[in-house]
Amino acid sequence: MRGTVYTKFIIGYILFGLFGFLTIAILTSDWTFDHLARERAQELYNEANLIANQYGAEYYNNQMTRSEVSIQLKAVDTFLNVPIWMVDTAGNIIINTRDSSLTTASIPDFDPASLGRSLYQIGYYYNMFSEEMISVSAPITSNFRIRGYIIIHSSIRSLKGARDALLNISYFTLLVIFVLSLVFLVIFTVSIYLPLKKITAAANAYAEGNLKYKLVCYSNDEMGYLAATLNYMAHELNKSEEYQKTFIANVSHDFRSPLTSIKGYVEAMKDGTIPYEMQEKYLDIVIFETERLRKLTSSLLTLNSYDSRAVLLDISTFDINQVIKNTLASFEGTCGKKKISFVLTLDEKIKLVSADLGKIQQVLYNLIDNAVKFSHNNSSIRITVSERNGKVFISVKDTGIGIPKDSIGKIWDRFYKTDLSRGKDKKGTGLGLSITKEIIQSHNENIDVISTEGVGTEFIFSLPKAKN
């Protein structure tokens, strides 16, 4: 943006004030004066008509003398404060209420028809006045003939004074509007432009890779929401970047360790460092490490399929109780060595669920495998199936070493292993719980964990109950 929009806004604001002033000074001034002139002319014309129809007609009908008419016209002049003339058709002034010396004068080039349809004219009236006047004339008729005219003049100084008074009100109104718009401009600057400028600076910083840039905006409107969203986006991107670095470091470590072992043992067998009779032992170690690499690669591909949303669920209806029993059968050997027993609490009324059978088997295997791995000898693992609000909840609870409080929120992270588990989890990749959570979430269900260090851990996940 670089201030361009705001600069245009300021220029527009200044032009608004300038053109508003010019409009009032030029157009409004002319329009106001024309309006006042028309109103004044209409008033004078109405008076001229009344005088012409009454006194002018009586004069030409010999019902009143010129002296009597002059007295009446002077009385009207005193009331209206305007000079009144009575002239004949040739333009000779018969009566002038202001200057008796003009009584015998005549109007040069007098032409009543020059006004056309206009009621009035503004000017010096045939150069008979030293200032501009507004003049109207009304014909005097007698015996169906025009015998003369009543002409009323009024100085336009009063019109200009009235116009200027109205213009002053307009100027004051414009000033008030200009000040109010200035207040609006200040509000716009504080509430929109400055936050937008901060947001632009933050966006540029984020674009340059500075994801730790802190955008400060305390507004509670859309600008504040946008700023908070950008802050959240930067925070998540920064977390993603750090996670990516950690992920790569973990992958590198987990691949490097077995590869180093494999390379070392194979080279030792090749150069004779390991005698032939002991090679079988170290070949077993090589096979073990190879299997570990295979499991790690397989788990990474599984997680990648969830990340890309390419995983397709094969939803079917199956007996969850039977799946749990079948999965437990896989652990008979391990549990026999550690003397671990399983306590099943299954409700025979709850059997059928709708889910991907293969993936739910993987979830159960991962959770039970963790429970067996971290349980003490001569302990028990409780597996419970229950129903609430149309959902089936499966719980796997052990009485093992538990998870430290500060590690509970991290157990779903890829490659994460608690310090307590590192000594026991020799074969683990640190991806089992990540895969488990992805599977459950792909079913639009939830999984949660409750654990106390030294007491045990319980995993609970939900599945949709099959419709009967």
Buried (B, 14 or more C-beta within 10 A) or exposed (E): EEEEEBEEBEEEBEEBBEEBBEBBEEEBBEEBBEEBBBEBBEBBBEBBBBBBBBBBBBBBEEEBEEEEBBBBBBEBBEEBEBBBBBBBBEBBBBBBBEEEEBBEBEBEEBEBEEEEEEBBBBEEBBEBBEEBBBBBBBBBBBEEEBBBBBBBBBBBEEBBEBBEEBBEEBBEEBEEEBEEBEEEBEEBBEBBBBBBBBBEEBBEBBEEEEBEBEBEBEBEEEBBEBBEEBBEBBEEEBEEEEEEEBBEEBBEEBBEEBEEBBEBBBEBBEEEEBEEEEBEEBBEBBEBBBEBBEBBEEBBEBBEBBEEEEBEEEEEEBBBBEBBBEBBEBBEEEBEEBEBEBEEEBEEEBBBBBBBBEBBBBBBBBBBBBBBBBBEEEBBBBBBBBEEEEBBBBBBBBBBBBBBEEBBEEBBBBBBBBEBBEEEBEEBBBBBBBBBBBBBEBBEBEBEBBBEBEEBBBBBBBBBBBEE
